[in-house]
Structures are given as C-alpha cells and as structure tokens.
Amino acid sequence: MFNTLSKTIEVIKAIDISEERKIQLQPLIAFIQERIKQHESTILNFICTHNSRRSHLAQIWAQTAAEYNAIANVYCYSGGTEATALNIRAVNALKKLGFNITSEAYKTPTNPIYDITWQERGNPYMAFSKKYDSFPNPTTDFGAIMVCTSVDVGCPIISGADFRIALPFEDPKAFDDTPLESAKYMERSLDIGREMLYVLSQVQA
C-alpha cells in the first residue's frame, strides 16, 4: 500500500466511531460475515443519487479496507439512480489522502474515467459515474448500501439486491465553491474511510 495512504489509515483508525453509529454499521458487518461463513463472495454496491461523490468514496474505501484487513473475495462497486460524473473535488481529496489517480488515457468531456489504485502492483479501479444497475455493476446477489437519504427514500426497491442498508453521509457538495470546500471533502472522505475500515476490521476471515 502506498506510504501516504498507509499513514492516513493509521491516523483515522485511531479516531473513535460513536456507539450509535457502530450499531447502525452492525448489519453490514453481519452481512459480510455471513457471506464469508457460507464461503461466498461478498459483493457490495454503494448507491447515491448521482454517483459523483459519496458512493465512489465508499466503494474505494471499502475495497481498500478489505485488502488492508486481508478479507478475501470482497468486490465493491458504486452507482447512482442516474449517471453524471465523478466530481473532481472528490478525486482531489482521494489524491491528498494517498491514492494514486490518473485520467490521461480516458479523457471524455462529460463523464471522465479515472484509474484509481491504492497499492503497488494493484489492479486499478476504473472510476466513472454510472447507474447502479449498469455494467460493470452487479445485478444479482449483492448488498446495496444507500449512502444518501434521498436515494434511500426515492429508490425503495433495488432489483437483484439480497441485502439493503441505509448508511447516509452528509454531502460535501453543500460546500462547493466556498472557502471550506477542500476541508469538507477531506472530512467526508475520512469519515467514510474510518467507517469502512471499522466494518472490515470486525469481520473474521
């Protein structure tokens, strides 16, 4: 794992999560644990409205947390109820925290594709905005994690999901083009990273 990212993880692991939030996270821990018990792959699809910020952050941190905790056969995806674009502010926050991100080979005007890696010789994740049921996302046998309140309320049925949980995070979009923009995107990424690291640390491989 890249050195800066390893240092980031060690810092955020030391920050406590409230007992209330741990209770909210418990069903996700149990879902992953049951998949391991049944010797089945764990497929997680993190869903928000636009697949532009929080869902990507959650997917990338969950995949990183699984590998960091040596939990095999965990496959993470993200999507929205509509496709827009992965917001550059979220990309920049991940870069600052130690992820390696490139986009030169995939420049498109409206929905750019980024290669994101978190370790040396790791296969890059191709990050771009998509609907939750669009390729390459799973269509059956997956857990749906709703990371914003609007999509949880507005999309009551996720076809193909055999588990669903609402784990909303505050949207850093509210701070776009303000003096707090960079700090709030970093804060949200760290919040999500801390919780995904906690979830995967509670699972017994």
ABEGO torsion letter per residue (X at the ends): XBAAAAAAAAAAAABBBBAAAAAAAAAAAAAAAAAAAAGBBBBBBBBBAAGABAAAAAAAAAAAAAAAAGBBGBBBBBBBABBBBBBAAAAAAAAAAGBBBBAAAABBAABBBBBBBABBGBBBBBBBBBBAABOABBABGBBBBBABAAAAAABABBBGBABBBBBBBBBAAAABGBAAAAAAAAAAAAAAAAAAAAAAAABBX
